[in-house]
């Protein structure tokens, strides 16, 4: 009886630890990016960073998510999801702590890449951890860490400049302060990694005790890992599907728009004469709106067989927001921020579409991997081109005209991706 009570207390403590770890990890999935926008002007001046390089910096997250994130499943099979997320949080803390205090742009970019690589693996593996640790509460826990993700993004955008002000106006201190939040997330994940190894050891011992002596065939082992020839054929069919390519285009174009907003919207408002604090708050609005709207949008889209209308509606919000910023950014900045915040909800929409376009679970997995990897790579040029145009024209009319064209293409891709078709 005592052993049973001890086991129950241990399980309760582990679940609470997992909740804490998930929330802390989610809080750290966006400040690496969103904390930089409000102080980008000061960072560029201090590092001698050109507009083109600044645009490259806004595209680094997409590259890391596409390339590093694709390695996360293999790393998880070797070290366990908890251990990989622990390493990812450590990388985020290290990158955030050191990057503000370097003196050259290449080192700044390298340390940003280190932090983003940590985020990339966590981004992929947090849903896996939720399914393993909370199989009976997947929806609730996914919603919890989604809210934490948006909260972290919004807080970093809104608070970085005031934090810098508290340290005598030093942008480096305001940017580096977010390393503290990342460091707090490291110990819970270290504890979960130890618990995961302990559980894996118990499970392996239990299975060894029940083994009948018959070994699994290589083909069965490959099938268990998703490497069987039949699965490879499914992957080829996904890559040849027009629906998959529509989803990849929609995913990539909405990501490009999101990174333009993250990287450049505060600068656009500052160039229009608004203060750095106001520009940060305006960007925070675009993130805060994602908390309630993402839940509502996913719920509505999941009940419809065709999501084309929603994709077109979100595109209309985006076009209206960018048109307002192009014509008169300081005239109604809060309205433009709200319109662009609604348009940013294309992200949960495309995730819902991916789940609904696949005929079965295995196809959904491959469809998601294809759409996200191709989509993130497609999103890279947009922010770079925006930065280059801003540098060479000295204004925002040219860059925003490009973004309007991309938003138009996103709306068209969303229309085709949202049709009632399956892969």
C-alpha positions as semicolon CSV with decimal commas, in nm:
position;residue;x (nm);y (nm);z (nm)
1;X;0,000;0,000;0,000
2;X;0,279;0,241;0,092
3;X;0,457;0,162;-0,232
4;X;0,139;0,239;-0,425
5;X;0,098;0,574;-0,246
6;X;0,461;0,661;-0,315
7;X;0,413;0,575;-0,682
8;X;0,099;0,793;-0,701
9;X;0,279;1,087;-0,539
10;X;0,571;1,043;-0,778
11;X;0,338;1,037;-1,080
12;X;0,158;1,351;-0,959
13;X;0,487;1,532;-0,905
14;X;0,610;1,432;-1,252
15;X;0,291;1,557;-1,421
16;X;0,319;1,890;-1,240
17;X;0,682;1,913;-1,341
18;X;0,585;1,839;-1,701
19;X;0,320;2,113;-1,697
20;X;0,574;2,362;-1,566
21;X;0,834;2,256;-1,821
22;X;0,590;2,277;-2,113
23;X;0,474;2,626;-2,019
24;X;0,829;2,753;-1,966
25;X;0,945;2,606;-2,297
26;X;0,651;2,759;-2,483
27;X;0,720;3,100;-2,330
28;X;1,068;3,082;-2,486
29;X;0,966;2,981;-2,839
30;X;0,932;3,337;-2,973
31;X;1,123;3,600;-2,764
32;X;1,444;3,523;-2,959
33;X;1,272;3,680;-3,260
34;X;1,013;3,920;-3,121
35;X;1,245;4,091;-2,872
36;X;1,473;4,208;-3,153
37;X;1,223;4,405;-3,363
38;X;1,165;4,691;-3,114
39;X;1,543;4,754;-3,077
40;X;1,648;4,657;-3,430
41;X;1,742;5,017;-3,514
42;X;1,984;5,037;-3,219
43;X;2,124;4,690;-3,289
44;X;2,187;4,775;-3,655
45;X;2,366;5,096;-3,561
46;X;2,585;4,927;-3,300
47;X;2,678;4,631;-3,521
48;X;2,699;4,816;-3,852
49;X;2,425;4,591;-3,990
50;X;2,288;4,671;-4,335
51;X;1,919;4,654;-4,420
52;X;1,979;4,343;-4,631
53;X;2,152;4,165;-4,344
54;X;1,872;4,271;-4,110
55;X;1,628;4,114;-4,353
56;X;1,842;3,800;-4,352
57;X;1,816;3,795;-3,973
58;X;1,437;3,787;-3,996
59;X;1,465;3,487;-4,230
60;X;1,702;3,283;-4,013
61;X;1,412;3,144;-3,804
62;X;1,249;2,994;-4,111
63;X;1,576;2,831;-4,222
64;X;1,636;2,684;-3,876
65;X;1,280;2,556;-3,845
66;X;1,302;2,388;-4,187
67;X;1,649;2,235;-4,154
68;X;1,710;2,181;-3,783
69;X;1,349;2,090;-3,709
70;X;1,365;1,807;-3,961
71;X;1,641;1,644;-3,752
72;X;1,434;1,652;-3,431
73;X;1,261;1,312;-3,481
74;X;1,594;1,137;-3,533
75;X;1,745;1,307;-3,229
76;X;1,440;1,214;-3,022
77;X;1,472;0,848;-3,117
78;X;1,831;0,849;-2,993
79;X;1,815;1,073;-2,686
80;X;1,444;1,090;-2,604
81;X;1,215;1,393;-2,663
82;X;1,270;1,531;-2,311
83;X;1,647;1,519;-2,347
84;X;1,642;1,693;-2,684
85;X;1,412;1,971;-2,558
86;X;1,643;2,011;-2,255
87;X;1,937;2,062;-2,490
88;X;1,726;2,300;-2,698
89;X;1,638;2,517;-2,398
90;X;2,005;2,527;-2,298
91;X;2,095;2,644;-2,649
92;X;1,828;2,915;-2,633
93;X;1,958;3,040;-2,297
94;X;2,319;3,046;-2,418
95;X;2,240;3,220;-2,746
96;X;2,024;3,485;-2,581
97;X;2,275;3,551;-2,303
98;X;2,576;3,604;-2,529
99;X;2,445;3,752;-2,855
100;X;2,369;4,107;-2,730
101;X;2,726;4,157;-2,612
102;X;2,917;4,065;-2,927
103;X;3,059;4,332;-3,153
104;X;3,020;4,192;-3,503
105;X;2,723;4,102;-3,718
106;X;2,842;3,749;-3,816
107;X;2,881;3,643;-3,451
108;X;2,544;3,799;-3,366
109;X;2,384;3,599;-3,648
110;X;2,561;3,279;-3,537
111;X;2,439;3,309;-3,178
112;X;2,089;3,392;-3,300
113;X;2,108;3,074;-3,508
114;X;2,211;2,873;-3,202
115;X;1,910;2,995;-3,005
116;X;1,679;2,937;-3,302
117;X;1,811;2,583;-3,347
118;X;1,708;2,512;-2,989
119;X;1,364;2,653;-3,061
120;X;1,336;2,447;-3,380
121;X;1,373;2,112;-3,204
122;X;1,143;2,218;-2,921
123;X;0,885;2,337;-3,171
124;X;0,869;1,992;-3,327
125;X;0,887;1,785;-3,008
126;X;0,654;1,965;-2,766
127;X;0,345;1,802;-2,924
128;X;0,519;1,464;-2,884
129;X;0,585;1,535;-2,516
130;X;0,220;1,632;-2,469
131;X;0,101;1,303;-2,619
132;X;0,343;1,103;-2,407
133;X;0,292;1,283;-2,077
134;X;-0,076;1,377;-2,107
135;X;-0,246;1,123;-2,336
136;X;-0,582;1,198;-2,172
137;X;-0,550;1,578;-2,192
138;X;-0,389;1,644;-2,527
139;X;-0,628;1,924;-2,625
140;X;-0,606;2,109;-2,295
141;X;-0,227;2,092;-2,274
142;X;-0,185;2,190;-2,638
143;X;-0,407;2,491;-2,573
144;X;-0,209;2,578;-2,260
145;X;0,129;2,585;-2,429
146;X;-0,016;2,763;-2,734
147;X;-0,134;3,042;-2,506
148;X;0,207;3,052;-2,339
149;X;0,373;3,077;-2,681
150;X;0,166;3,382;-2,775
151;X;0,219;3,534;-2,432
152;X;0,596;3,500;-2,464
153;X;0,591;3,657;-2,810
154;X;0,375;3,948;-2,696
155;X;0,568;4,012;-2,376
156;X;0,902;4,019;-2,555
157;X;0,771;4,270;-2,809
158;X;0,613;4,495;-2,548
159;X;0,864;4,480;-2,263
160;X;1,207;4,478;-2,433
161;X;1,227;4,856;-2,470
162;X;1,110;4,927;-2,110
163;X;1,364;4,668;-1,989
164;X;1,636;4,850;-2,180
165;X;1,518;5,175;-2,024
166;X;1,548;5,024;-1,678
167;X;1,916;4,960;-1,753
168;X;1,991;5,313;-1,863
169;X;1,861;5,276;-2,218
170;X;2,103;4,994;-2,304
171;X;1,943;4,788;-2,582
172;X;2,189;4,506;-2,511
173;X;2,060;4,462;-2,156
174;X;1,699;4,472;-2,274
175;X;1,768;4,203;-2,532
176;X;1,983;3,986;-2,306
177;X;1,734;3,990;-2,019
178;X;1,529;3,722;-2,198
179;X;1,810;3,474;-2,135
180;X;1,692;3,463;-1,773
181;X;1,352;3,326;-1,878
182;X;1,521;3,065;-2,097
183;X;1,758;2,965;-1,816
184;X;1,462;2,908;-1,583
185;X;1,325;2,652;-1,833
186;X;1,642;2,440;-1,832
187;X;1,621;2,266;-1,486
188;X;1,264;2,131;-1,531
189;X;1,360;1,978;-1,865
190;X;1,674;1,827;-1,715
191;X;1,455;1,662;-1,450
192;X;1,208;1,539;-1,713
193;X;1,494;1,398;-1,921
194;X;1,613;1,197;-1,619
195;X;1,258;1,076;-1,559
196;X;1,224;0,980;-1,925
197;X;1,543;0,774;-1,913
198;X;1,423;0,605;-1,594
199;X;1,086;0,517;-1,750
200;X;1,256;0,390;-2,064
201;X;1,479;0,167;-1,852
202;X;1,182;0,024;-1,663
203;X;0,993;-0,039;-1,987
204;X;1,293;-0,208;-2,148
205;X;1,336;-0,433;-1,846
206;X;0,967;-0,522;-1,846
207;X;0,973;-0,607;-2,215
208;X;1,289;-0,814;-2,171
209;X;1,119;-1,013;-1,900
210;X;0,825;-1,093;-2,127
211;X;1,030;-1,166;-2,438
212;X;0,950;-1,499;-2,597
213;X;1,280;-1,529;-2,773
214;X;1,146;-1,444;-3,118
215;X;1,313;-1,135;-3,259
216;X;1,127;-0,888;-3,476
217;X;1,214;-0,898;-3,842
218;X;1,406;-0,606;-3,994
219;X;1,102;-0,520;-4,203
220;X;0,880;-0,502;-3,897
221;X;1,134;-0,282;-3,719
222;X;1,146;-0,048;-4,017
223;X;0,769;-0,036;-4,028
224;X;0,756;0,055;-3,660
225;X;0,990;0,345;-3,728
226;X;0,803;0,452;-4,040
227;X;1,088;0,344;-4,272
228;X;0,917;0,058;-4,453
229;X;0,909;0,070;-4,833
230;X;0,534;0,124;-4,837
231;X;0,577;0,439;-4,628
232;X;0,837;0,570;-4,870
233;X;0,586;0,529;-5,149
234;X;0,335;0,735;-4,953
235;X;0,594;1,012;-4,921
236;X;0,646;1,020;-5,298
237;X;0,271;1,047;-5,361
238;X;0,245;1,334;-5,115
239;X;0,523;1,524;-5,293
240;X;0,339;1,478;-5,625
241;X;0,004;1,597;-5,494
242;X;-0,129;1,940;-5,605
243;X;-0,305;1,964;-5,267
244;X;0,027;1,917;-5,085
245;X;0,189;2,188;-5,294
246;X;-0,102;2,425;-5,232
247;X;-0,063;2,365;-4,860
248;X;0,314;2,419;-4,881
249;X;0,266;2,746;-5,071
250;X;0,002;2,866;-4,825
251;X;0,221;2,769;-4,529
252;X;0,527;2,937;-4,678
253;X;0,356;3,260;-4,779
254;X;0,180;3,302;-4,445
255;X;0,512;3,237;-4,270
256;X;0,680;3,499;-4,488
257;X;0,413;3,752;-4,396
258;X;0,446;3,666;-4,028
259;X;0,824;3,714;-4,032
260;X;0,790;4,044;-4,215
261;X;0,554;4,158;-3,940
262;X;0,785;4,027;-3,667
263;X;1,100;4,172;-3,817
264;X;0,986;4,498;-3,971
265;X;0,648;4,620;-3,839
266;X;0,797;4,798;-3,533
267;X;1,051;4,969;-3,761
268;X;0,776;5,079;-4,002
269;X;0,588;5,246;-3,718
270;X;0,904;5,405;-3,580
271;X;0,990;5,547;-3,922
272;X;0,638;5,693;-3,930
273;X;0,721;5,896;-3,617
274;X;0,589;5,670;-3,340
275;X;0,800;5,599;-3,033
276;X;0,986;5,272;-2,982
277;X;0,759;5,185;-2,689
278;X;0,444;5,242;-2,896
279;X;0,585;5,046;-3,188
280;X;0,656;4,754;-2,955
281;X;0,304;4,766;-2,813
282;X;0,152;4,778;-3,161
283;X;0,343;4,467;-3,258
284;X;0,237;4,302;-2,931
285;X;-0,126;4,354;-3,039
286;X;-0,065;4,139;-3,347
287;X;0,055;3,857;-3,119
288;X;-0,204;3,893;-2,841
289;X;-0,489;3,858;-3,091
290;X;-0,359;3,513;-3,176
291;X;-0,446;3,376;-2,831
292;X;-0,828;3,382;-2,855
293;X;-0,857;3,386;-3,235
294;X;-0,645;3,076;-3,288
295;X;-0,878;2,867;-3,072
296;X;-1,190;3,009;-3,237
297;X;-1,054;2,978;-3,590
298;X;-0,938;2,618;-3,547
299;X;-1,274;2,521;-3,396
300;X;-1,472;2,676;-3,682
301;X;-1,241;2,548;-3,958
302;X;-1,248;2,196;-3,815
303;X;-1,626;2,183;-3,857
304;X;-1,616;2,282;-4,224
305;X;-1,533;2,056;-4,517
306;X;-1,406;2,355;-4,714
307;X;-1,186;2,625;-4,556
308;X;-1,130;2,833;-4,870
309;X;-1,363;3,108;-4,753
310;X;-1,172;3,151;-4,427
311;X;-0,840;3,169;-4,612
312;X;-0,975;3,436;-4,845
313;X;-1,121;3,634;-4,552
314;X;-0,789;3,630;-4,367
315;X;-0,617;3,742;-4,686
316;X;-0,859;4,035;-4,711
317;X;-0,772;4,140;-4,356
318;X;-0,403;4,123;-4,443
319;X;-0,443;4,325;-4,762
320;X;-0,641;4,591;-4,576
321;X;-0,382;4,609;-4,300
322;X;-0,086;4,639;-4,536
323;X;-0,271;4,895;-4,749
324;X;-0,330;5,107;-4,439
325;X;0,034;5,085;-4,334
326;X;0,137;5,175;-4,691
327;X;-0,094;5,477;-4,718
328;X;-0,085;5,628;-4,367
329;X;0,092;5,421;-4,099
330;X;0,055;5,685;-3,826
331;X;-0,309;5,770;-3,905
332;X;-0,469;5,460;-3,750
333;X;-0,183;5,238;-3,630
334;X;-0,394;5,040;-3,384
335;X;-0,643;4,951;-3,658
336;X;-0,362;4,837;-3,891
337;X;-0,214;4,627;-3,609
338;X;-0,549;4,459;-3,543
339;X;-0,604;4,382;-3,912
340;X;-0,257;4,230;-3,945
341;X;-0,303;4,038;-3,620
342;X;-0,617;3,875;-3,758
343;X;-0,436;3,794;-4,084
344;X;-0,160;3,622;-3,884
345;X;-0,414;3,360;-3,774
346;X;-0,349;3,188;-4,106
347;X;-0,098;2,974;-3,913
348;X;-0,353;2,771;-3,709
349;X;-0,573;2,760;-4,019
350;X;-0,306;2,590;-4,231
351;X;-0,234;2,341;-3,952
352;X;-0,605;2,254;-3,944
353;X;-0,606;2,217;-4,321
354;X;-0,310;1,977;-4,310
355;X;-0,492;1,753;-4,062
356;X;-0,807;1,750;-4,276
357;X;-0,642;1,697;-4,615
358;X;-0,476;1,366;-4,522
359;X;-0,675;1,044;-4,564
360;X;-0,517;0,877;-4,260
361;X;-0,275;0,944;-3,978
362;X;0,036;0,831;-4,166
363;X;-0,049;1,059;-4,459
364;X;-0,110;1,353;-4,227
365;X;0,236;1,310;-4,074
366;X;0,402;1,313;-4,417
367;X;0,182;1,591;-4,544
368;X;0,272;1,802;-4,241
369;X;0,644;1,735;-4,283
370;X;0,629;1,820;-4,654
371;X;0,418;2,135;-4,616
372;X;0,622;2,272;-4,327
373;X;0,970;2,194;-4,458
374;X;0,897;2,321;-4,810
375;X;0,689;2,607;-4,674
376;X;0,954;2,736;-4,436
377;X;1,213;2,730;-4,713
378;X;0,977;2,920;-4,943
379;X;0,929;3,183;-4,671
380;X;1,299;3,275;-4,655
381;X;1,329;3,524;-4,948
382;X;1,037;3,749;-4,847
383;X;1,185;3,925;-4,542
384;X;1,527;3,947;-4,711
385;X;1,377;4,119;-5,016
386;X;1,181;4,355;-4,790
387;X;1,502;4,454;-4,612
388;X;1,692;4,499;-4,939
389;X;1,417;4,716;-5,089
390;X;1,400;4,923;-4,770
391;X;1,775;4,982;-4,784
392;X;1,787;5,075;-5,152
393;X;1,469;5,288;-5,169
394;X;1,492;5,450;-4,826
395;X;1,119;5,409;-4,768
396;X;0,844;5,155;-4,719
397;X;0,625;5,195;-5,027
398;X;0,830;4,953;-5,238
399;X;0,870;4,687;-4,968
400;X;0,502;4,702;-4,874
401;X;0,397;4,675;-5,239
402;X;0,596;4,351;-5,252
403;X;0,426;4,227;-4,935
404;X;0,083;4,303;-5,085
405;X;0,175;4,089;-5,387
406;X;0,281;3,806;-5,156
407;X;-0,041;3,837;-4,958
408;X;-0,241;3,815;-5,281
409;X;-0,055;3,497;-5,373
410;X;-0,115;3,363;-5,020
411;X;-0,488;3,421;-5,057
412;X;-0,494;3,231;-5,385
413;X;-0,292;2,941;-5,241
414;X;-0,521;2,932;-4,936
415;X;-0,824;2,911;-5,161
416;X;-0,688;2,603;-5,340
417;X;-0,552;2,445;-5,019
418;X;-0,886;2,488;-4,845
419;X;-1,093;2,299;-5,101
420;X;-1,246;1,968;-4,997
421;X;-0,971;1,750;-5,144
422;X;-0,762;1,479;-4,983
423;X;-0,416;1,334;-5,046
